[in-house]
């Protein structure tokens, strides 16, 4: 197991808080967007962009860069904030989320946003795209890895399991999927809308290596990613147990914060909570 | 005289030849490689061939993914599955980001014949044509197929290329390679009426023209192999130089070649048009040529449509 630098863990935790603040700000300003799933994914996406991914904002199309696909595209505020913070595009754009003429579409558009590796938003397609990227790396003899974050509800889509089968067939040991398992989808709890358990067993039976982590524990997040950098034999899925709306008390585990923006009072409270925690 | 060849065979040969030249070319297949003829490429270049099993949606989106790494994927299955099972993958993961994916599919129109409706793609031209960024074409014979497959490789962006299951006569000279997407080919000059056909219907139009000429009707025949982008310049010439138009396609009459031509003429010219195609119906199992007769797509139907159209004009005069 990789030894993780504790000071770096603290830095990244702080960074994730800043990312959360920006997520809430942009959704508040847009008065539209999906805060719940953005906040549940925030720690992992922060770890990827600020520690794990081999990327360069000066060369967004660099052939050997690691790829990241946020297959649960509705959570794009977290993606946009990370890309802006990394310098892929000016931060002023964050104020124009979902606005006509802006680059930050309601669901992400790779043609408009530098550094964004795939257009997503129609659930179920991102893992297949990741399979294609991983196959591309192998065909071209490139060393990059492809990371795909899936929603828990998203894996209701049959195409996800087609992708899972194919990743096993081609032994894509350069493909890492993550499930943001906050256990809530739009209409209710995952186990009510369409049960996905036993989740680890399913992926194992499809030939994947399965890791389970607390998706808000930065130490665990970094450990699993660093271990996979050292050695990965099969396609790997990280089942990340998360809390929808994590970081804003009134949003946490609340179904109605899937796709709703805060009013002014709620916004102030969210800012206060995130500042205090910082 | 060269024997009749299914255009899917010509596609398979083209892939094999191009695979030698273009090292960045890869092929995706959904378990019907002997039918789509991607098997030839598969044998020659196993490292650049990916059989994705019977899972078209994953295949289509994976092709989108691999195209972002700079490789150029040709994705093959039957037209009906590509255009409808994986329609949204094509629309959202390929066309919307304008990715360089070539969807090259067999069993277009009624050409699968006896397989029946489940395997006949008779709505795909209309569906694919309505997707932004998409180039949509069906070559008329093996020569056009080889040329257009290579042109598809060089064209940046998504292409939907549709082939025939059944053999089609070779109508172009073997050394002809100057085919361009969006550039129709006038196969025969004429002044009274123009037959605008696509794909496997081009040979039917040529046969119809022969009969019409024998009846003293000067008939122009145009191979409109690309329904999108439509060759508007060619349509302008037709409207200026001939008196009426018959469109002929092996596809539902709604929204395909006939639809495209009528949309253009309605906004630009006053010229009578008769559309020939499947009359908003499903067909059935049967031999290909028998199906053309039963569903009104044979050369005899074209002759009748042309004569009626010109007769109508005479009465008006």
Contacts between the chains, C-beta under 8 A, distances in Angstrom:
chain1	res1	chain2	res2	distance
A	63	B	69	7.5
A	63	B	70	6.8
A	67	B	68	7.9
A	109	B	96	7.5
A	109	B	97	7.4
A	110	B	97	5.1
A	111	B	97	5.7
A	111	B	98	6.6
A	117	B	68	6.9
A	118	B	64	7.8
A	118	B	65	7.2
A	118	B	68	6.9
A	118	B	93	7.7
A	118	B	97	7.4
A	119	B	92	7.1
A	119	B	93	6.8
A	119	B	96	5.7
A	119	B	97	4.3
A	121	B	92	7.4
A	122	B	88	6.3
A	122	B	92	4.6
A	122	B	93	7.5
A	124	B	57	7.8
A	125	B	57	7.7
A	125	B	61	4.5
A	125	B	89	6.0
A	125	B	92	7.0
A	125	B	93	5.2
A	128	B	57	7.1
A	128	B	58	4.4
A	128	B	59	7.9
A	128	B	60	7.7
A	128	B	61	3.4
A	128	B	62	4.9
A	128	B	64	7.9
A	128	B	65	6.8
A	128	B	89	7.7
A	128	B	93	7.9
A	129	B	61	5.0
A	129	B	62	6.9
A	129	B	64	5.5
A	129	B	65	3.7
A	129	B	68	7.9
A	129	B	93	6.2
A	130	B	65	6.2
A	131	B	58	7.1
A	131	B	61	8.0
A	131	B	62	4.7
A	131	B	65	6.4
A	132	B	61	6.9
A	132	B	62	3.7
A	132	B	63	6.1
A	132	B	64	6.2
A	132	B	65	2.4
A	132	B	66	3.9
A	132	B	67	7.4
A	132	B	68	7.6
A	132	B	69	7.9
A	132	B	73	7.9
A	133	B	65	4.4
A	133	B	66	6.8
A	133	B	68	6.3
A	133	B	69	6.0
A	134	B	65	7.9
A	135	B	50	6.3
A	135	B	62	6.8
A	135	B	65	7.5
A	135	B	66	5.4
A	136	B	65	6.9
A	136	B	66	4.3
A	136	B	68	7.3
A	136	B	69	3.0
A	136	B	70	7.5
A	136	B	71	5.5
A	137	B	69	6.7
A	139	B	26	6.4
A	139	B	47	6.9
A	139	B	48	6.5
A	139	B	66	7.5
A	139	B	69	7.9
A	139	B	71	6.2
A	140	B	69	6.3
A	140	B	70	7.4
A	140	B	71	7.0
A	142	B	69	7.5
A	158	B	57	7.7
A	159	B	55	7.8
A	159	B	57	4.4
A	159	B	58	5.6
A	159	B	61	7.1
A	159	B	89	7.7
A	162	B	52	7.8
A	162	B	53	7.7
A	162	B	55	3.8
A	162	B	57	6.3
A	162	B	58	3.5
A	163	B	58	5.0
A	163	B	61	7.7
A	163	B	62	7.4
A	165	B	53	6.9
A	165	B	55	7.2
A	165	B	58	7.9
A	166	B	52	5.7
A	166	B	53	7.1
A	166	B	55	7.1
A	166	B	58	5.8
A	166	B	62	6.8
A	169	B	53	7.7
A	170	B	50	7.3
